[in-house]
Amino acid sequence: MATAVQALIPFLVAMMLLTGVCNTLLTKYQDLQCVRDCSNPDPSKRHRFEQPVIQTAQMFVGEMGCWLVVGGVFLFNRYYAAKGETASYAPISDASTAVDTPDAESEVNDNNQAAEVEERYSLEDENGAGLKQVDDEGRLPLTGWRTILLALPACCDIAGTTCMNVGLLFVAASIYQMTRGALVLFVGLFSVVFLKRRLGWYKWLALIIVVLGVAVVGLAGIVEGDGKVPDIDGKGANNNMMVMMDKSIELKHVMSTMVKRAGEIATDSAVANTIIGILLIAGGQVFTATQFVVEESIMERYALQPLKVVGWEGLFGFIVTVILMIILHFAVGRTPQGRYGYFDASEGLRQVAENRTIAVTSVLIMISIG
């Protein structure tokens, strides 16, 4: 059994990577769909699908799909158990059948087994109010009112996913996926600070390398957003270099001119959007790292099947997201400034219902999440 589980791990990791990439590509493809003024000859006047909150809600719907798997496994086990009991049925022996009396050794073994089971799976609480079932690692079952604890990481997931969905509107899918690599840095830092973990020097080195890689990707995205080499004097980059060499332009003048051009580049729409997108995605990793740390803190004390953990988080996250959608719709979405914006829930739902491509990609995103 252990060998079979270990052989399944590479498959699960590969599927996680595949579904993660599919989710990113499908979400970006959804963002590119035109939903209003699509016949306008000016492409800048066409409006695309920009509903990050609805995309967050559909993610939680996908997570709630884990309950279908849990229910299917439950029904299968129940049917299989009932079938097994029927197959293993044996008639009761009659009076003429001899009954074996257990010897002393088997009785002692049975008593020892019972004591071991009781010690492993039962633990009296501090007030002596009763026995609580625990697993091999001493964790209590996450049942009853305790499941509300999973609402905490779900709320972190709402904030992180929404920030990343907004950031994806401003950057390419490749930059989005690479910027998410900053997650390991925040998880490592939060694990050391809040969970009192200790990381070896090689792990810190790996984190530094990841951060440098993310920084390079972000810088490449900013440069690509402008696509031009800064022109100091408006005469071309090569000509500026010759002027600096031949005519010995004063350093002060060069520096002041370069700073001025850098400010102009920073105000460029494409570059500004890329910077905003990268910052939103990186900020979303802070919430996601918080989610992971909170989840680990909870699962250290309580035991629950992973599918049920995802299902409960999906349920709590969906409920909170819908409540926030309603509040933000009436507070912001119905105002003239918020019309057709991120928080216009009625317009977003109408776009999903009327645009077949968006509806199909929404279903596919839910499947990739689940």
HUWO-V911896 format. One record per pair of residues at least 12 apart in sequence whose ideal C-beta (glycine too) atoms are under 10 Angstrom apart, sorted by the first residue. I is the first residue (numbers start at 0). J is the second residue. Records with the same first field share a line. If there is no record, write none. Layout:
I->J  J
//
This chain:
17->367
18->61  364  366  367  368  369
19->176  179  367  368
20->172  176  367
21->363  364  366  367  368
22->58  61  363  364  365  366  367  368
23->163  167  172  173  175  176  179  364  367
24->172  173  176  360  363  364  367
25->54  172  359  360  361  362  363  364  365  366  367
26->51  54  57  58  163  164  167  168  172  175  360  361  363  364  367
27->167  168  170  171  172  173  175  176  360
28->48  172  356  357  360  363  364
29->47  48  49  50  53  54  57  164  167  351  354  356  357  358  359  360  361  363  364
30->47  48  49  50  51  54  164  167  168  169  172  357  360
31->47  48  168  172  356
32->47  48  350  354  355  356  357  360
33->45  46  47  48  354  356
34->46  47  48  49  50  339  346  347  349  350  351  353  354  356  357
35->47  48  339  346  350
46->339  350
47->168  350
48->168  347  350  351  354  356  357  360
49->164  165  168  339  340  341  343  347  350
50->164  168  324  340  341  342  343  344  346  347  348  350  351  357
51->160  161  162  163  164  165  166  167  168  279  341  342  347
52->157  160  161  164  165  320  321  323  324  327  328  332  341  342  343  344  347
53->164  320  324  341  344  347  348  350  351  357  361
54->160  161  163  164  165  167  347  351  360  361  364
55->156  157  158  159  160  161  162  163  164  165  316  317  320  323  324
56->157  160  161  316  317  319  320  321  323  324  344  347  348  361
57->317  320  351  360  361  362  364  365  368
58->156  157  160  161  164  313  316  317  320  364  365  367  368  369
59->153  156  157  160  312  313  314  315  316  317  318  319  320  321  365  368
60->313  314  316  317  320  361  362  364  365  368  369
61->309  313  317  361  362  363  364  365  366  367  368  369
62->153  156  306  308  309  310  311  312  313  314  315  316  317  365  368  369
63->309  310  311  312  313  314  315  316  317  365  368  369
64->309  310  313  365  366  368  369
65->304  305  306  307  308  309  310  311  312  313  314  368  369
66->306  307  309  310  311  313  314  369
67->306  310  369
68->306  307  309  310  369
69->304  306  307  309  310
70->310
72->304  306
117->130
118->133
119->132  133  134  135  137
120->132  133  134  135
121->133
122->137  139
124->139
132->302
133->301  302
134->301  302
135->302
136->298  299  300  302
137->299  300  302
138->297  298  299  300  301  302  303
139->300  301  302  303
140->301  302  303
141->297  298  300  301  302  303  304  307  308  311
142->301  302  303  307
145->297  300  301  303
146->301  303  307  308  311  312  314  315
147->311  315
148->293  294  296  297  298  300  301  311  315
149->293  294  297  298  301  303  307  308  309  310  311  312  313  314  315  316
150->311  312  314  315  316  318  319
151->289  290  293  294  296  297  312  315
152->286  287  289  290  291  292  293  294  295  296  297  298  308  311  312  315  316
153->290  293  294  311  312  313  314  315  316  317  318  319  320
154->286  289  290  293  312  315  316  319  320  323
155->285  286  287  288  289  290  291  292  293  294  312  316
156->283  286  287  289  290  291  293  294  312  313  315  316  319  320
157->286  290  315  316  317  319  320  323
158->282  283  285  286  287  289  290
159->182  280  282  283  284  285  286  287  288  289  290  291
160->283  286  287  290  316  320  368
161->279  283  286  320  323  341
162->278  279  280  281  282  283  284  285  286  287
163->175  178  179  276  279  280  281  282  283  284  286  287
164->279  280  283  341
165->275  276  279  280  282  283  341
166->178  179  272  273  275  276  277  278  279  280  281  282  283
167->276  279  280  283
168->272  275  276  279  341
169->220  224  269  271  272  273  274  275  276  277  278  279  280
170->216  217  220  221  223  224  272  273  274  275  276  277  279  280
171->220  223  224  273  276
173->216  219  220
174->213  216  217  219  220  221  223  224  273  276  277  280
175->216  220  276  277  279  280
176->216  280
177->212  213  215  216  217  219  220  277  280
178->213  214  216  217  220  276  277  278  279  280  281  283  284
179->213  280  281  283  284  287
180->209  210  212  213  216  281  284
181->206  209  210  212  213  214  216  217  277  280  281  282  283  284  285  287  288
182->209  213  280  281  283  284  285  287  288  291
183->202  205  206  209  210  213  284  288
184->205  206  207  209  210  213  281  284  285  288
185->206  281  284  285  286  287  288  289  291  292
186->206  284  287  288  289  290  291  292  295
187->202  203  205  206  209  288
188->206  285  288  292
189->285  288  289  291  292  293  295
190->288  291  292  295
191->203
192->292
193->289  292  293  295  296
194->292  295  296  299
196->292  295
213->277  280  281  284
214->277
216->277
217->273  274  276  277  278  280  281
218->277
219->273
220->270  273  274  276  277
221->264  265  267  269  270  271  273  274  277
222->264  270  273
223->269  270  273
224->264  267  268  269  270  271  272  273  274  276  277
225->264  265  267  269  270  273
226->267  269  270
227->264  267
229->256  257  260  261  263  264
230->256  260  263
231->243  248  252  253  256  257  259  260
232->248  252  253  256  260
233->256  260
239->253  256  257
290->312
294->308  312
306->369
309->368  369
310->369
313->368  369
321->344
323->342  344
324->342  344  347  348
325->344
326->342  344
327->340  341  342  343  344
328->342  343  344  345  346  347  348
329->342  344
330->342
331->343  344
332->344  345  346  347
333->345
//
